[in-house]
């Protein structure tokens, strides 16, 4: 039996409307005072299946009562980027963390999905939905998808629909409580499938697009499959490209499926013991670049790495740590960049890869083992 102990819940504001239309003066006063803790305590005295409690409490109650969770380890609340959304998130955090609540979770985490707002359609589409994908994808990476259940009942309709797609793409079951139903249903699987070979082929591009990039020129995307995955803006002679919400889902989903197939896609381990593998500083910068030697020592321990040699050093150039396909066109090699203390070193990693598909798998694996810090908005 799968042990699902983590619930991700999209959050709306139905509770506010219910309180405003109720005949409970104490609840109304607590809401007017924006007393999240007091409101949560008062709601603990109301039956959790009462309509007054709102869609989130009703649906979570049903999920627990129907045994969709094996235990209540973590509740992750994803709230909209609005004052009302943030307030309801705090109320629900207090409610599901309250010792008086029989449906209490061991841990309750409330996160704002930046850009998920009804005041800016452009931000909602380009930033909000992408961040929703990222947050669910990050949770799946941290805890594994077989521990997670998504409750997509609360929030904007587009958000609910997209949360359902995310769950299907990441192999996470999705529950939903229809307005007139008394219990949640698990949404049936949808025919969501993505082309892993296409993602592997263009992995450099997809990882770059995970943040907004300025290409300096208009890109000619000759493959029609990019049409729904990439968005671009041309302004002030700049060409800005990023992933669309669907592209973000595609990218997160394929990373998820890559992790599940990693061992089959990567090349054979190197037969040379780690202690005998060579790191060569061919640009004579050994000891000059702070942190470089320790960084390369970690990379040389990766099973399929045979040898590393540096070939470029600039003490006055700053870029982002990354890994790329070899500029030499050699299937067994990958180029790495190390940036620290205002300096840049480029190095080549010789792997056991014997075909380009294995090189691409190594490239993605190295990006995941040694991620560059991301400045996400």
HELIX and SHEET records of a PDB file:
HELIX    1   1 UNK A   14  UNK A   20  1                                   7    
HELIX    2   2 UNK A   25  UNK A   32  1                                   8    
HELIX    3   3 UNK A   36  UNK A   43  1                                   8    
HELIX    4   4 UNK A   51  UNK A   53  5                                   3    
HELIX    5   5 UNK A   54  UNK A   65  1                                  12    
HELIX    6   6 UNK A   83  UNK A   96  1                                  14    
HELIX    7   7 UNK A  121  UNK A  123  1                                   3    
HELIX    8   8 UNK A  124  UNK A  128  3                                   5    
HELIX    9   9 UNK A  129  UNK A  143  1                                  15    
HELIX   10  10 UNK A  145  UNK A  147  5                                   3    
HELIX   11  11 UNK A  157  UNK A  169  1                                  13    
HELIX   12  12 UNK A  196  UNK A  201  1                                   6    
HELIX   13  13 UNK A  203  UNK A  209  1                                   7    
HELIX   14  14 UNK A  224  UNK A  226  5                                   3    
HELIX   15  15 UNK A  245  UNK A  265  1                                  21    
HELIX   16  16 UNK A  274  UNK A  276  5                                   3    
HELIX   17  17 UNK A  292  UNK A  299  1                                   8    
HELIX   18  18 UNK A  356  UNK A  369  1                                  14    
SHEET    1   A 6 UNK A 107  UNK A 112  0                                        
SHEET    2   A 6 UNK A  74  UNK A  79  1                                        
SHEET    3   A 6 UNK A   6  UNK A  10  1                                        
SHEET    4   A 6 UNK A 148  UNK A 151  1                                        
SHEET    5   A 6 UNK A 173  UNK A 176  1                                        
SHEET    6   A 6 UNK A 185  UNK A 186 -1                                        
SHEET    1   B 3 UNK A 213  UNK A 214  0                                        
SHEET    2   B 3 UNK A 238  UNK A 243 -1                                        
SHEET    3   B 3 UNK A 230  UNK A 235 -1                                        
SHEET    1   C 5 UNK A 278  UNK A 281  0                                        
SHEET    2   C 5 UNK A 305  UNK A 314  1                                        
SHEET    3   C 5 UNK A 343  UNK A 351 -1                                        
SHEET    4   C 5 UNK A 333  UNK A 340 -1                                        
SHEET    5   C 5 UNK A 322  UNK A 325 -1                                        
END                                                                             
